[in-house]
Amino acid sequence: MNEFNQQADAVYFASADKKTRLVGFGRQSELMDWENPDMLNQWVAAQSGPIFGGFNFNSKQTLVGIMGGYFVAPKTVIDLTQNTEWQSEVERTNVLRRLVQMRQEDDWVTRMTPVLATLQNDPTKEKVVLGMQTHLALDGPLALDVILDDLEQQQPHSYHMVIKREQEVFVSATPERIVRMQGAQFETAAVAGSIRRGATEAEDAALADDLWRDKKNRHEHDIVVQTIAERLQDMHDLTYAAVPEILKTPQIQHLYTPITGRLDATMTVLDLVQRLHPTPALGGMPQAWAQAVIAEDEAEPRGLFAAPIGYQYPDGSGEFVVGIRSMYANTKALTLFAGAGILPDSDLAQEAAEIQLKMTPMRTLIKGQTHE
């Protein structure tokens, strides 16, 4: 996968089951910082091949580069499930970098305490998802071919997306799908409520049972399920289970409810994405209040972090996921992102620890290329 290092522009998307693995190179056309959905839809309609990219989490917050929202129509797209000749052995020599600086949000709990107080004192406020960013500086850029290889090895059951535009790179190993559309069928899911993995099989099962029975996590999950169902209530054959399943990733277990249905032939996957984003799993309830809190109280704008990222074919089919468990790199500077859902009975210290746990996938990727 050394092409990722050599090409100025490249994209990669792999579904959690790896039945979809797409890679694109070059830049036939691109769209950045669009002003309204119509502008995006017109650009997409003008493309003859698949498009890849993601939204700015909050379009009212202006960011430069790909973090302000970015879509690209690559010159070449390869389906790796059909074409395996492109893949090659990864060269790992001379990729080690030195971590020269790290800056974390050590004041996160203090800054978020007034938000928790609002949740506890105002019954109209149900939940807000608060994020944290950690900044790192290396003495050289990361090797993206190694990143891609390590994603496959370390996070085999997550969705993977990498967006590269010149010196900018966004990487996500996310467990959460926003929506997949094939023909008239769509699949989405609620992923909210989490707990760590156990050290043994027995402990892992016990923790999963604790998560499933925990009132706070079940309430958080139910908010997401009901909100998604309300936004899709005009779809056909909307189906979801009354109780959640357990979704396991290498570091964390989540409550998980798949949701399926059928839509009108004129709709595209991007139409559904713009209807669903942001779900309470990434924003909160009430939505307008949660968005305002995120914009005001998080240290920095999210950009692609926690935003919809994915691809769409010309026929409107495709898949978008949530850009969490993610990092953004610009030459030697890296930013990691993760977040946690805050409810009235949340413990902010525990939530901060959970956020650090959610950063583990990206930290592990970086650790594989540093001396530390």
Secondary structure, 3 states (H helix, E strand, C coil): CCHHHHCCEEEEEECCCCCCEEEEECCCEEEECCCCHHHHHHHHHCCCCCEEEECCCCCCCCCCHHHHCEEEECCEEEECCCCCCCCCCCCCCCCCECEEEEECCCCHHHHHHHHHHHHHHCCCCCEEEEEEEEEEEECCCCCHHHHHHHHHHHCCCCEEEEEEECCEEEEEEECCEEEEEECCEEEEEEEEEEEECCCCHHHHHHHHHHHHHCHHHHHHHHHHHHHHHHHCCCCEEEEECCCCEEEECCCEEEEEEEEEEECCCCCCHHHHHHHHCCCCCCCEECHHHHHHHHHHHCCCCCCCCCCEEEEECCCCCEEEEECCCEEEEECCEEEEEEEEEECCCCCHHHHHHHHHHHCHHHHHHHHCCECC
